Amino acid sequence: MIDLAFVRANLPVVEEKLRARGMDPAQALGDFATIDRERRDAITQVETLKAQRNRLTEEIARLRKSGTDASAVTEQTKSLKSEVDTLESRATAADERLRAILQTIPNLPQDCVPVGPDEHANREEKTWGTIPSFDFPPKPHWELGEALNILDFNRAAKISGSRFVVHYGAGARLERALANLMLDLHTREHGYTEVLPPYMVNSRSLFGTGQLPKFAEDSFHCDDKGPYTGELQDGDHWLIPTAEVPVTNLLRDETIDESQLSISFCAYTPCFRSEAGSYGKDVRGMIRQHQFQKVELVKFTTPDKSDAEHETLTRHAETVLERLNLPYRRMLLSTGDMGFASSKTFDLEVWLPGQNLYREISSCSNFTDFQARRANIRYRPAGAKKSEYLHTLNGSGLAVGRTYLAILENYQRPDGSIQVPEALVPYMNGQTVITKQERIG
């Protein structure tokens, strides 16, 4: 959530940033300025009336001390108290209305973010690796996986519906090997603390990271407490859309000493997404699934370090691709393509020769204090009396399923078998090639 004081003091800047995101400020902010003016007028009147009541209280004491009847003045103070209570209620209501408006406003993009309406305005920052050349037509991963009998989309559809997959044998081992490689790399070399969080969270957690209330339809809500009504609860449950949600909320409503920062967590979890707005998109293969696995990287840091930590986190995700020798590019997302809570996002896109395109495999974002304000996560600067909101960051390190399919497509051989990347061989019990296995059933 954006700082209310910042919006109040910099309304033209906020309006400009919202336009850059493709939003109409008048529609997004509504009658923010009018409500804020009413709130400030009410507060000013309260202060004036309280000062007047204090003077009358002193007058009452003086009258009583001299033995003079003070009943008339006492009635005046009672009347003033009633007016103060009314005005304070009006100011509180206005404050709640302002916060309700701010809950629907996205984070403001940093000045370095390219302005544009969609992904076509994204800016390529770097490329890495050599795009492989084949002396045969490369196949997409769904053809490779099904021919090898390591991927089964039909049986997955039978037991769960569309946008699911079953892995068999070496395919299942490959998924596990990738997760272990990523976790070992991030914990042993990059200094992250591994976390195994719950896979279900309450609505307050989703609000804290920015998924609620705006993106309720994108997540799976459990009906153990009835349908979602828009009310933030502690006892309802949602399947996590990403480990970002439970891991970020580990520190919700807490204040951390500055000496403990930066904090770096990584977590391997399943992720569940309804893909509500993606009808007809990527219907084949493993690109857009209702359930998939990711290794997520989450950082908590101070405002002065968040830009540097953003670069560090992004490099950590890139290192996985480089260890696997998968060609990729880094894209700086435009104002129209970045996520709701982000102030700046790098997308890492891996090359998929079977589809002849780059595909996003990790989004690494700096949320500044946007999530921290929603989740009330603070830190106490050294020597300071007051706490401040810290900055949160996160990124996939990596999406395991998309890394899996990138390996199938980049490491395919003429006979349809898959060469196992050298970095994965120890995690595959020494297996160097995935060949066709016997179909079950």
N, C-alpha and C positions, 0 to 999 in steps of 0.2 A: 504494500500500500504506500502511496506517495505521502510525504509529510504534509499534513494539513497547513502548517505554518508556511511551508515553502510555496504551496499553491496560492495561499492568500497573498503572499508578498511578491509572487512572480507569475501572476495569472497570464499575462501575454506570452511568456516563455512556455508555459504549460500548453497553452492553446496552439502555439507553433509546433511543439513536439507532437501533439495529438494529430495535427494536420499531416505531419511527416509520416505518421503511422496510418494515414488514410482515413482518419476519423473526422467527423464534424464536431468541433469543440462545443458548439452550441447545443448539440444533441447529447454529447457525452457528459458535459458538465451541467447541463440543465440550468436551473436557476441558482447555481452555486453562489454567484456574486450577491444576489438579492438575499438569499438565506444568510450568508455571512454578514451582510450589512445589518440585517435584523438582529442577528446574534450579538454583534458588537454594540448595537444601540441598546439592547436589553442589558448587557453587562455594564455599560456606561451608566445607565439609569440606576442599576442596582448599587453601584458604587456611590452615586450621588445620594440615593435614599438612605443607604447605610450611614454615610457621614452625617446626614440630617438626623437620623435616629440616635446616633451617638451623642449629638449635641443636646437632643431632647432628654436623653437618659441623664446626662449631667444636670440639666435643668430640674428634672424630677428630684434628684438627690438634694439639690440646693433648696428647693421648695420644702421638701420634707424636713430638712434640717432646721429650717426657719419656722416650721409649724404651719406652713401655708398649704391649702388644699391643692394637690397635684393631679387630681382625677382627670381634668380636661387634657393635660399634657400626656397623661398615661394613655388615654384613648387615642391620641395622635400617634403615639409609638406603636400601638396595636395595629392601627390602620396602615402605618408605614411597613410593618412586618408583613402584613398580608400582601401589600404591593410587591415587596421584595421577593416573597415566596413565588408569586405569580410570574414575575420577570425572570427569576432563576429557573423556573420550570420551562419558560419559553426559550431561554438560552440553552438549556440542556437539550430540549427537543430539536433546536436548530443544529446543535453540535452533532446529534445523532443523525440528522438528515444529511449533513455534510459528509459524515463518515460513510454513510450508506452510498453516497455518490462516489466517494473515493474508492470504495471497494470494487467498483465496476471499471475503474480507470486503469489501463495498463501502465507498466513502468515506463519512464521516459528514456528514450534512446540517447546514448552518449553522442557527443558532437562528431566523433570519428565514424559513426555508423552511416553508410551510404543511404541517401534518401531515395526511395522508390516504392512502387505499389506492390511488388511481388518478388518471386525468386529470380526473375530476369534482371533485377537490379543488384543482385548479390555480386560481390567483388572477389575475384580469385586472388588470394594472398600468396600462395605457393603451390608447387607441385612436387611430388617425390616419387622416385622409382621409375622404372621403364615399363611401359605398357607391353605386355607379351605379344609376340606374333606367333601365329600357328600356321602350319602347312596343311591344315584341314579346317572346316567350318566349326568354330567353337560352339558348344551347346549351352543352353541355359541350365541352371542348377536343377530345376525340377525334372528335366529330361535325364540328366546325369544321375541324380539321386534315385529316381524310380527304376532306371535301367540297372543300377547296382543293387537294387533291393534294400537300400538303406533309408529311403524316405517313402512314406506311405500316406498320400493325401486322401485316398478313397476310404480307407478304414477310419481315418481320423474324422472324416465327414460323417461316417456312419455312427460313430459313438458321441460326437460333439457338435457336428454341423460344419459349415464352411469356415475357412480361415483357421484351420488347425492342421497339425502334421504329427505323424508318429515316426520316431527314429528307431532303427534296428541295428544291432550288432556294432560294426565299426562306425556306423553313423552316430549311434548313441555315444560311443566312446569318444568320437571326435568332438562332440558338443561338450562333454565333460573335460576333455583335454584342454580345450580352448579356455574354459572357465578357470581351470587350475593354473594354466600359464599366466593368464591375466592377473589372478589374485596373487600368485607368487611374485610377479614382476612389481606390482604396486605395493605390496607389503614389504618385500625384501629389499628392493632397490629404490623405491620412491617414498617410502616412509609412511604409508597409510596404515591405519589400524583397521583390521577387518571386523565387520559387524554382520551379524545374522539377525535381521529385524523381523518382526511379524509381517505376514503377507496381507493382513487385513488391518485397516486403520479406521478411526472414527472421522466424522465430518469436520471436526475442528482441525485435524491434521491436514486434510485436503484444503481447507480454507487457508491455513498457514502458508502453504507453498503456492497458492494461487489457482488451484483447480476448481474450487468452489467460491462463489456460487455460479460463476459464468460457464464452466465446462462440465456441469453435472452429467450431461448426456454422453460424454466421452468415457466415463468410467462405469464399472459394474457395481451397483448398489445391492447389498444383500437385504433380503426382506425379513430378516429376523426381528426387526423392530418396526416393521411397516414401511410403506413407501417414503421416499425422501420428500419432505414438505418445504424445504428451504431453510429449516431451522438447524442451527449448528448444535450437534449433540456430542456427548462423550460416549454414549452407549450403543450407537448404531455402527454398522460396519460397511466398508467398501473394500473391494479387492484393489491392491495397489497398482496404479498405472506405471509406476517406476519406483525404485528404491529411494529416489530423491525424497519422496514424501515421508516415509517413516524415519529415515536417517536424519533429515533436516529437523524433524519434530522431536528428535531425542533431546534437544536443548530448548524446546518451547517453554516459555515462562521462566527461563533461568537467566542468571547473570554470571558471566564468566570473567575471571580475572584476566587482564591483558597478558600477564605472564604465561598463560596457557595457550595463547593464540600464536600461530595459526593451528587449527585442529583439522586433520585430514582423515576421513573415513572412506573405506570402500566396502561394497556389499554386492554379493551375487544373489540375485533373486529372480523368480518369475515375475513377469509384468503382464497386466491384464488391461486391454483396451477395447472399447466397443467399436472403434473406428466408425463412429456415427456419421461423419461427413465424407466417407471415402467409398460410397457405393460405386461399384464399377471400376475402381482403381486397383491396379496390381492384384487382380483376382487369381493369378497363377503364382505358384511357388510360395516362398517364405518371406516375401517382402513386408506384407501387411497382415499380420496375424492377430487374433484375439489374445493369444498367449504366446509369450516369447521370454527368453532369458537375457539378462544384461548384467554386466559388472559395472556398477555405478560409482563414481568418484564424487565426494561431497567435501567442501571446504568451508570453514568458518574463520574469518580473519578480520583485521581492522580496516577501516576505510582507506588508509594510506597504503595498504599493501594489496588491495583487492585486484588492481590491474596487473600487478606482477604475478599474483597467484593465478590469475586467469590464464596468463601465458604459460605458467608452469603446468597447470592442470591440462591444458590443451596439448602441450608437449608430451605429457605422460600418456595421453591417449594415442598420440601419433607414434610413440615408441612401440606400442603393440603392433601396429601395422608394419612398422619397419622391421621388427623382429620376424614377422611372418613374410616379409618381402612382398607386401601387397601394395601396388601403386595407388596413390591417393592424391587428393588436392585439398587444400584448406580454403574455405570460403567464408568471407565476412558477410553475414546476413544483412539485408537491407531493412529499413524501418518497416516495410510492409510484409516482411517474411519472418521476422523474429517473434519469439513467443511472448505471451502476455506479461510474464513476470520479469523478462530479461531486459537489461539495459545494453547488452552487447553479447552477440553470439557468434562463435566460430563453428561452422559445420565441417566435419571431415567427411569427404566423399571418396569411397573406394571404387576402383575401376572394375567393371563387370564385363568381361569380353563376350560372354554368352548373350548379353543384351546390348553390347556396344554402347555403354554409357557409364557415367559416374553415378553412384547412389550413396545417399547419406548413411553413415555408419555410426556417427557420434555427433551430438550437439553439446558444445562446451560453453556455458553461459555464466556471465557475471550478473547477479541480481541486485547488486549494491545492497541497500538496506530495505528493499521492497518486501522480501519475505520476512525479514527480521521484525519489521513493524507489524505484520499480520500475525506472526507467531510469538511476538514479544520476546525476542532473543536479544539480550544486551551483553555488553562487556563493561568492565570497570577500568578505565585508563589509570595507569600508574600515577599516584599522587592526586587523583581527581576525587572530588566528593560525589559528583553525579555520574551515573552510568549512561552509556550511549548505546545506540543500536549498532550491532556489528554488521558485516557484509557476508553474504552467503554466495557460494558458487557451486556448480555441479556440471558433470559431463559423463557421458558413457565411456567406459574404458575397457571393453567396447560392448556394443550390442552383439551378443554371442551368435545369435542366429544369422545375422547379416555377415558376420565374419566367416561363419561356416559356409554360407553359400558363395562368398567371395573366394574361399579356398577351392571349392569345387570348380568354379568357373576359371580361375586363374591357373590352377594346377592340373587341369584335365589333360589326358594323354589321348593319342589317336584311337586307342582301343576302348576309350570310355572310362578307364581306370583313373584314379586320382593319386598323384604324387603327394605324400605327406610332407609339409614344410619341415625343414631341418629342426627348427625350434620346437616343433610338436612331437618329434619322434620319441623323446624320453617319456612324454605323457601318453603316448600310444603304445607303451610297453614294447618299444623298439620297432613297431610296424612302420614300414616306409612307403607302402603302396596300399591303397584301398581298391580291392578288386570286387568283381561281382560275387555276391554271396547267395546262397540258396534261398529261394523265396519260402517264406513260412506259410503253409496252407495252399 
